[in-house]
Amino acid sequence: MTALLFPVGHLLARPAGPAQSITAALGGGTVPTGPRDARVRVGDAVRRLTQVQFLAWSAAHGDADAGPDTAGRTRPQVEHWLRDQGLSAPDRTVQELLADRLLAEADPHGSDAVGFARGHRVNPLLWGLGNSPEEPWLFSIGLMGQEVARVGRAMFEIWAWGPVDSDLWSSCRTFAELERDDDNAEDPGHVLAGFLDGLHGLLAVQAAYLDVSST
């Protein structure tokens, strides 16, 4: 299978810089004037990112205009996008961010997925708006009167309860256990794979962010 590239951390301040490139990475919006370095909180630490690093970190969120099934980003896709922006050594920038734990790679269906999930947790940034009688199997995420994403129940529950657990793997195990039907329990590895497959759809619209685990 294919490893996906995920951004880690919560954006606190965007850098001042070329608006077209930076907003393209974030899927729209405007760039306010401010410090040249971006600031991203990872765990209890605040990290500074150069404009080039910020572009790579932002691009790893995925495409806000893509559907939930096509928003995922791989390392080659991010590096290709950065080359299109004029960067001469995007592979070096991505490697720097991986070394600093501001980016992380994992194959949702691979042997490294559980280790990734144990090292990270998911925090929601928007509200859970619930489901509807017309489509009870889908749950909305956004602001009051402004839906930005619609996901299945497993995705919604793990997203909503992410801050309660110490890491993403614990969240998936908890959900799998709650779904137990007599002697048949949901496989937490399967739950995790489905969540990681769809996670860029939430990251791209700023509905959630990945952080390092609290353990």
N, C-alpha and C positions, 0 to 999 in steps of 0.2 A: 504494500500500500504506500501512500504518499504522506510524508511528514508535513505538517502544517506549522507555520511560523506565527507565534502569538506575541503581542505586546504585553509587557508586564508593568504595572504601575498606574497611578492616577495623576492625570495632568493637572497641575496647579497654575501654570503660567505659560502661555505661548510666547515664542520669540518674535521680535520685530524682524521682518524680512520680506522676501518676495511673496506677495499675497497669493498670486496665482498658483504657485507650486505648493505652498503650505496648505491652502484651503482645499486644493485638489486631493491632498493626502488625507484630509479630515472629512472629505465629502461635502464641502460647502462652508458657508459662513464667512466672516470677515476676520482679519487679523489686526488687533489693536496695536498701537504703538506701545513699546515697552522694552524690557531687557532683550539683548541679542540672544541670550541663552534661554532655552525652555527649562522649566522646573517640573519634575515628575517625582511623586512620592512613591517609594517602594518600601513596604513595611514601615518602620519608624524613621527611615532616612529620606531626605530630599536630595535627589540627584539633579545635576545640571547636564543638559544636552545641548550640543552645538546645533546650529541650523541644519547641518547635514544629517546629524544623528536624529534630530527631531523628524525630518522627512522620512527616514527609514522606519523609525518607531511608529509614526503615524500611518505609513503605508501598510504596515503589518496588521492594522485594524480591519482591513477589508474594504470593500466598496459599498458605500451606503446606498447606492442606486441599484445594486444587484439584489436579486432575490435571496432568501435565506439559504437556498441550496447552492448558490454560486458565489457567495461572498467570501469563501475561504481563501486564504493566501498561503502560498508556499514560498520558500526562500528564493528559488529561481524567479518566481513572479515578481517579488519585491525588488530583487536586484535588477531585473529587466526594466521595471518601472523607473527605478532610480537612474539607470543609464539614459533613459528617455528624457530625464530632467537635466542631463548634462553632467552627472557625476562620473568621474573617471575610474574610481575604485569602489563601487558599491559593496563588493564582497568583503572588503576590509572594514567598512562601516558596520555592516551586519554582524561580522565576527566580533567587533568591539562591543556591540550591544549584547550579544550572546554571552560574552565573557563577563559583562557587568550585570547580568541577569535582568536586563531591561527588555530582552527578547528571549523567547524560549521556543524550542522545537519539540514536536511530538507527533507521532503517527497515532491517530485515534484508535486504529485497529491493530497496533503493534505492541510489542513487548514492553516498550518504554512508556506506554500511556499511564500505567498505574503509578510509576515513579514520578512522572510529571504531575499527576493529580495529587499525590502526597505532598509535593513541594509547592503547590499553589492553591489559592482559594478564589472564589468568585464573589464580588460585591455588586449589588444592584445600584444603579444610579437614578432610576426612574421608578414609577409606581406600577404595581400590579393592578390592572383594571378588571380582571376576572374574565369570565366567558359569557356567552349569550345563549338564549334558548334555541336560536337558529343553528348555531355551531358550538354545541357544548364541549366538543373535544378540543377547541382552540381557545387560547387564553391571550388576552391583550396586555401589552406593556406600553407605557407612555406617560402622558400627563392628562389631567382631566380635560376631556374633549379633544385630545390629540393623541391618537394611537400611532406608535412608531414601529411596533413589531407585533406579530401574532405567532404564537408557538404552541406546540403540543404540551400536554400536561407534565410529562417528565421534565422537559426543558424548563417549564415555568416553575415547578416546585423546587428544583435544584437552584435555579436563579434566585428565587424569593428567599429561600432558607440558607443560602450560601454563607452569610455572616454568622450563622449560629454554630456551624461546624468549624473545626480547626483547619480543615483542608477539603479540597474538592472530592477526593476519594472517599472521605467519611460521608460527605453529602450523598454520593452515589450509593454507598452501602446502606445508608439510612433509608433512602427512597426504595431501594430494592427490597429491604426487609419489610417496609410498610406495605409493599405490593404483594407480600406473600399470600398465596391462596392455598390454604390447607398445607400440604406438603410441598407445593410448588412455589419456589421463590424466584423472583427475577434475578438474572445474573448481573451483579454490579458492574462487571466489565462491559457488558452490552449497554447498560445505562450510560456509562462513561463515554463509550464510543459515540453513541448518539448525541450526547451533549457536546462533545468536542467537535463533531461534524457540523453542528449548527451554531457554535459559539461565535464565530465571526459575524454572524447575522446580528448578534446583540452588541458586539464590540463596535461594529461599523456605525451604528446609530447612537452610540454613547449611552446604551441602556445598561451597561455593566463594564467593569474592569477587572482584570486579573491582578492579584497581588500574591506575594510570597505567603506561604502558610504560616500560621502562628505557632507552630510547634518546632 
